[in-house]
Amino acid sequence: MEVAEAVREKKIKYRKWKKENSKEPWMEYKKCRQSAKRVISLAKEKKQKTCASDLNDHEHQNEIFRMTKQMVKERQDITGLNCLKGVSGKVIVDEKGLYRRGTWKN
C-alpha cells in the first residue's frame, strides 16, 4: 500500500499546484514526485527479486514457460512472426524453437 499512498499524495500535490499555479506548490509536487518514483522503483525491484528467486525453484519451472508464451504473444506482429534470443544470442524465429527447453535465455 506504500506505492498507492505515494501516488495518491503525488496526485493531490499536482492538483494543488495546477489550481494555485505558484512556485511553492510546484516545489512540493516536485519533492513528492521524486519520492513516489523512489517508492515505485523500490517496490518494482523487490518484486523482480522475488520473481527471480521463485523461477529458480523446481516447483515454479512451469511459470518460465508461461512467461515465455506471454512474451511471444506480446511480441507477435500482425503477420504472426515471433522471435526471442536464444542461449547462443541468435534470434529464434521458428515456432517450435521458441518452446524448446534450453534454447532461450532465462
N, C-alpha and C positions, 0 to 999 in steps of 0.2 A: 504494500500500500504506500510505501515511501515514494514510489515513482508517481503514482496518481496524485498524491498530495503536492509534490513538487510541480507537476504540470498544472494542477488547479491553481496553485498560488501564482504561477507564471501568467496564466490567463487573466487572473484578477489584476495583476500589476500592469499587464498590457492594456486592458480596458481602461484602467485609471489613467495611464499615460495618454491613450488616444483621446480620452474625454477632456483632460486638462491641457494636454499639448505643451508641457513645460519641461524644464531640464531636470528638476528633482524627481518626478515620476519616471522619467526616462532612465535615470541612473539606478533607481530601484528596480525597474524592469530588467535592465541590463545585468545587474547582480543576480537577480532571480533566474534569469535565463541561463547564465553561466552555471549556477548551482544545479539547475534542472538538468542541464547537459551532463554534468558530472554524475549526478544520481542515476540518470538513464544509462550512461556508459558503464558504470559500476554494476548495475543490475544486468546488463547485457553480458558483460564479461563473466559474471558469476554463473549465469545461465549457460553460457557456452562451455565453461569448465565442467559443470555438472553433466551436460550432454556428452562432452568428450569422454569423461570418465565412465559414463554409462555405456558408451559404444565399445569400450574395451572389454566389457563383461561378455561372457559367452551367452548369457540369458538375453542380452539385448542385441544379438547379432542380426536378427531379422529387421531391426529398426534401420540398420545401414541400408538394406535393400529397399525398404520403404522410402527412405530419404532419397535414394538414387532414382527410384521411379518418379518421385515428386520433382526432382531436379530435371529429369528428362522431359516431363510434361511441361515444366516452366520454360525450358529452352526450345521447345518444339516450335518450329516455324510454320507458316501457312502451308508450305509444300510438304511438311511432315519429316524433315530431316533433323535427326538428333545427333548430338555429339557430346562427348566427355573426353577429358585427357586420361590416358592410361598410365600405368606404372612407368612405362618407358618414356612418357612425356609426349607421345604421339596422340593425335586425336582419333578416338574410336567413333566411327560413323555408323557401322552396321548395327542393326537392332539386336542381334544375338550377342555381339561383343559387349554391349552395354550391360547385360545382365549376367555375364560370366563372372564367377568369383575369381578374384585375384588379377583382373585385367585393369582395374581402375584404382586411382589413389584414394586413400582414406582421408 
